[in-house]
Amino acid sequence: MSKIKIKQIKSSIKRLKNQKRTLIALGLRGIGKEVIHENSATIRGMISKVEHLVSVDESK
């Protein structure tokens, strides 16, 4: 399965609680932090909830 690199590019301050919790669940705890996850439907769903706060780079 391919990997996805997710980087937080905007702050979670003044965001909805579910968006903050989604960022924490992804492992993102601040602007500029990056995590790598497997490309799965669950992770894609989480990314779609916070797509305005993160950037996604797909690698093989």
C-alpha positions in Angstrom: 0.0 0.0 0.0 1.2 3.5 -0.7 2.2 6.1 1.8 0.8 9.6 2.3 2.8 12.5 3.9 0.5 15.0 5.7 1.7 18.4 6.8 -0.2 20.9 8.9 -0.1 24.3 7.3 -2.7 26.2 9.3 -3.4 26.6 13.0 -6.1 24.7 14.8 -7.0 27.8 16.9 -10.6 28.9 16.6 -11.5 25.7 14.8 -14.3 23.3 15.6 -13.6 20.7 18.3 -14.0 17.8 15.9 -11.4 19.3 13.5 -9.0 19.7 16.4 -9.5 16.1 17.5 -9.0 14.9 13.9 -5.7 16.7 13.7 -4.6 15.1 17.0 -5.8 11.7 15.7 -3.7 12.1 12.6 -0.7 12.9 14.8 -0.4 16.6 14.0 0.2 18.9 16.9 1.3 22.2 15.3 2.0 24.1 12.2 4.9 22.6 10.2 4.6 19.1 11.7 4.6 16.2 9.3 3.4 12.6 9.6 3.4 9.6 7.3 0.4 7.3 7.1 -0.8 4.4 4.9 -3.1 5.4 2.1 -6.4 4.0 3.5 -10.0 5.0 3.3 -10.0 5.9 7.0 -7.1 8.3 6.7 -8.5 9.8 3.5 -11.8 10.5 5.4 -9.9 12.2 8.2 -7.9 14.3 5.7 -11.2 15.4 4.0 -12.4 16.8 7.3 -9.4 19.0 7.7 -8.3 19.5 4.1 -8.2 23.3 4.6 -5.6 22.9 7.4 -3.2 20.4 5.8 -1.3 19.7 2.7 -1.0 16.1 1.3 1.9 14.6 -0.6 1.3 11.2 -2.1 4.4 9.0 -2.5 4.8 5.4 -3.8 
